[in-house]
Amino acid sequence: MSTLDPDRELMELLDRVATQDDKALKALYDRTSSKLYGLALRIVRERDAAEDVLQEAFVSIWRGAGSYRASLSPPLAWMGLIVRSRALDALRKRTADRAGVTDELDELLADTLEGDSPNPMDVNDASQQAFALHQCLTRLEAKQREVVSLAYLRDQSHGELAEQLQLPLGTVKTWIRRGLEQLRQCMARYA
Amino acid sequence: MNITQHPELLQRLAASYALGTLRGGARRRFETLAREHAAVRAAALVWQTHWSGLAELQPGTTPDPAVWLRIQNLVQADQAQHRMELARAQAASASGWWRSLRWWRGAAAAGALATVAAVLVGWQAHGGLQAATSAQIAALQQQLQATPQIQYVAVLADDQAAASMLVTFDPKNQKLVLQRVGGFQEGDDKSLQLWALPPAGGPRSLGVLGQDKLLTLTAAEQEVKQVPTLAISLEPKGGVPSEGGPTGPVLFKGALIQRML
C-alpha cells in the first residue's frame, strides 16, 4: 500500500470491511476517526453528541461497506456523507427536543466571523476533488468561506444562518452569493 | 427559456441546489428541470460531489478511546448474530431426514418388529425376573439419591426466539448447569456472562462462561430463587465486575421457571 495514494489505501480497507473483516475496520477507524470526528463536532458542536454520531456512522460503514464501490465517490467523501447525514439527524432531533429554547451563539464561530481569522482546513487524506475545492475555498474571504461551509455542513437556509450567526439576512445572502460565484469560476478550471 | 443554453446560470443554480440554500419554489422548479434534462441532473451531481469535499477538509480532533470500544462491541454482536444465523441455517438443512416420509415408514416397521420380539423375550424371561427385582429396587433407590434434583429451568433465547442456552438449577447440590444448544460461539477475546435480573435492583452476575458445551457454576438457592429472568451478555474476556452490570449487548435471555412436577 502506498502512502502517496490514501484513496486507494482506504478503498482497499473498505473492500475488506465489506467481507466482515473487523481488523480492517479498526485500521479504517485509526486512519479516519480523527477527521470524521472533527466533522461531526463541527456539525453538532457537542462532544457527547459527536461521539454518538461517530459510533453510529462506523456501525453504518461496517454494515454498508459493500455498497461503497457503487457510490463512485472517493472513500473519505463517502464516509463523510454518512457522518454528515447522521450528524444532521442528531441536530434535527436536538432542535426538536429544544423547541422554543433559543440556541446560544456559537462562540468559536463568532470569533471567526468577527476577527476574519482563517478557519483551519485540513487537506490530509483529502481526495483530488476535495483538494480542488480546497484550492478554490482558500481564495474566498474567511467569512464567506465559513458561511458557505456551514450552509452545506449543517444544511441551513439563509434565514437559519442569519439567525444563528446574528447577522442581517441580506448580509448572509450577499456573502453566499459572492462566495458561490467565485467558487463557480474557480472550480470551472478544475473540471 | 431553456436553462441548458445558459451554462453559467445552470452552474449557479446547481451549486446552490447542491449546497442546500436553494429553497422553496425555486428548489422545486430546479428539481423539475433536472428530471427533464440530463444536463441539469449532471450539473447537480457534479456540485453535490464538489460540496461533499467539504466533509473531507474539516480539521481532525481525536475522539475519546471509549468510542472505538463501543463500536467494537456492536460490531462483535453483529458478527455473533451473523454466525448464529449461519449455524441455524446449517442445522435446518441437517435435520432434513427427520421430515422424510420413507424414513418414518421404515422406522414404524422396525418398531413393530421390535415389539413382537420384546413380547416373545418377555414371555420367556418372566420366571427369572422375580428374583432379580428386589435387588434392582435397592439399586434404583440408591441412584435416585445421587440424582440431581432439577427444580429451576430456564431456556435463554436470542431476540429471534431461537433457543441458545439451557439453564438448570439444582438447589440440593447448589449447582447451576448451563448447556449451549445453539451454534453460537463468542470470539477469542470475549466471554459470555450470566446475569440474574431480580425484580428490584440491578443485574447480578452469576458467573462467566467458558468455551465448553456444558458448564457448571456454583450458586446458592437464595441467589437464584425469586429471580424472574436470566440473561447472558457479551463481555470482554474474563467478564466484568457484578457491581457495574453488563457493559456489552445482551445476547440471550429467558424466564426462570420453578418446576412443579
HADDOCK unambig.tbl for C-alpha pairs under 7 A between the chains (distance, minus, plus):
assign (segid A and resid 34 and name CA) (segid B and resid 60 and name CA) 4.71 0.50 0.50
assign (segid A and resid 34 and name CA) (segid B and resid 61 and name CA) 4.87 0.50 0.50
assign (segid A and resid 34 and name CA) (segid B and resid 62 and name CA) 4.62 0.50 0.50
assign (segid A and resid 34 and name CA) (segid B and resid 63 and name CA) 6.34 0.50 0.50
assign (segid A and resid 35 and name CA) (segid B and resid 58 and name CA) 6.63 0.50 0.50
assign (segid A and resid 35 and name CA) (segid B and resid 59 and name CA) 6.26 0.50 0.50
assign (segid A and resid 35 and name CA) (segid B and resid 60 and name CA) 3.98 0.50 0.50
assign (segid A and resid 35 and name CA) (segid B and resid 61 and name CA) 6.46 0.50 0.50
assign (segid A and resid 37 and name CA) (segid B and resid 60 and name CA) 6.69 0.50 0.50
assign (segid A and resid 37 and name CA) (segid B and resid 61 and name CA) 6.12 0.50 0.50
assign (segid A and resid 37 and name CA) (segid B and resid 63 and name CA) 6.29 0.50 0.50
assign (segid A and resid 38 and name CA) (segid B and resid 58 and name CA) 6.20 0.50 0.50
assign (segid A and resid 38 and name CA) (segid B and resid 59 and name CA) 5.84 0.50 0.50
assign (segid A and resid 38 and name CA) (segid B and resid 60 and name CA) 4.47 0.50 0.50
assign (segid A and resid 38 and name CA) (segid B and resid 61 and name CA) 4.88 0.50 0.50
assign (segid A and resid 39 and name CA) (segid B and resid 55 and name CA) 6.33 0.50 0.50
assign (segid A and resid 39 and name CA) (segid B and resid 58 and name CA) 5.59 0.50 0.50
assign (segid A and resid 51 and name CA) (segid B and resid 63 and name CA) 6.96 0.50 0.50
assign (segid A and resid 51 and name CA) (segid B and resid 67 and name CA) 6.45 0.50 0.50
assign (segid A and resid 55 and name CA) (segid B and resid 67 and name CA) 6.25 0.50 0.50
assign (segid A and resid 55 and name CA) (segid B and resid 71 and name CA) 5.74 0.50 0.50
assign (segid A and resid 58 and name CA) (segid B and resid 71 and name CA) 6.97 0.50 0.50
assign (segid A and resid 59 and name CA) (segid B and resid 71 and name CA) 6.53 0.50 0.50
assign (segid A and resid 59 and name CA) (segid B and resid 75 and name CA) 6.83 0.50 0.50
assign (segid A and resid 76 and name CA) (segid B and resid 56 and name CA) 6.35 0.50 0.50
assign (segid A and resid 77 and name CA) (segid B and resid 52 and name CA) 5.82 0.50 0.50
assign (segid A and resid 77 and name CA) (segid B and resid 53 and name CA) 6.06 0.50 0.50
assign (segid A and resid 77 and name CA) (segid B and resid 55 and name CA) 6.53 0.50 0.50
assign (segid A and resid 77 and name CA) (segid B and resid 56 and name CA) 6.02 0.50 0.50
assign (segid A and resid 80 and name CA) (segid B and resid 55 and name CA) 5.27 0.50 0.50
assign (segid A and resid 80 and name CA) (segid B and resid 56 and name CA) 6.56 0.50 0.50
assign (segid A and resid 81 and name CA) (segid B and resid 52 and name CA) 6.80 0.50 0.50
assign (segid A and resid 120 and name CA) (segid B and resid 59 and name CA) 6.54 0.50 0.50
assign (segid A and resid 121 and name CA) (segid B and resid 57 and name CA) 5.36 0.50 0.50
assign (segid A and resid 121 and name CA) (segid B and resid 58 and name CA) 5.57 0.50 0.50
assign (segid A and resid 121 and name CA) (segid B and resid 59 and name CA) 5.65 0.50 0.50
assign (segid A and resid 122 and name CA) (segid B and resid 57 and name CA) 4.95 0.50 0.50
assign (segid A and resid 122 and name CA) (segid B and resid 58 and name CA) 5.83 0.50 0.50
assign (segid A and resid 122 and name CA) (segid B and resid 59 and name CA) 5.04 0.50 0.50
assign (segid A and resid 123 and name CA) (segid B and resid 57 and name CA) 5.67 0.50 0.50
assign (segid A and resid 126 and name CA) (segid B and resid 56 and name CA) 5.62 0.50 0.50
assign (segid A and resid 126 and name CA) (segid B and resid 57 and name CA) 6.71 0.50 0.50
assign (segid A and resid 129 and name CA) (segid B and resid 50 and name CA) 6.67 0.50 0.50
assign (segid A and resid 129 and name CA) (segid B and resid 53 and name CA) 6.52 0.50 0.50
assign (segid A and resid 130 and name CA) (segid B and resid 50 and name CA) 6.98 0.50 0.50
assign (segid A and resid 130 and name CA) (segid B and resid 53 and name CA) 4.16 0.50 0.50
assign (segid A and resid 130 and name CA) (segid B and resid 54 and name CA) 6.79 0.50 0.50
assign (segid A and resid 130 and name CA) (segid B and resid 56 and name CA) 6.57 0.50 0.50
assign (segid A and resid 133 and name CA) (segid B and resid 50 and name CA) 6.63 0.50 0.50
assign (segid A and resid 133 and name CA) (segid B and resid 53 and name CA) 6.74 0.50 0.50
assign (segid A and resid 149 and name CA) (segid B and resid 54 and name CA) 6.94 0.50 0.50
assign (segid A and resid 151 and name CA) (segid B and resid 19 and name CA) 6.75 0.50 0.50
assign (segid A and resid 151 and name CA) (segid B and resid 20 and name CA) 6.92 0.50 0.50
assign (segid A and resid 151 and name CA) (segid B and resid 21 and name CA) 6.90 0.50 0.50
assign (segid A and resid 152 and name CA) (segid B and resid 19 and name CA) 5.09 0.50 0.50
assign (segid A and resid 152 and name CA) (segid B and resid 20 and name CA) 6.29 0.50 0.50
assign (segid A and resid 155 and name CA) (segid B and resid 20 and name CA) 6.07 0.50 0.50
assign (segid A and resid 157 and name CA) (segid B and resid 21 and name CA) 5.26 0.50 0.50
assign (segid A and resid 158 and name CA) (segid B and resid 21 and name CA) 6.52 0.50 0.50
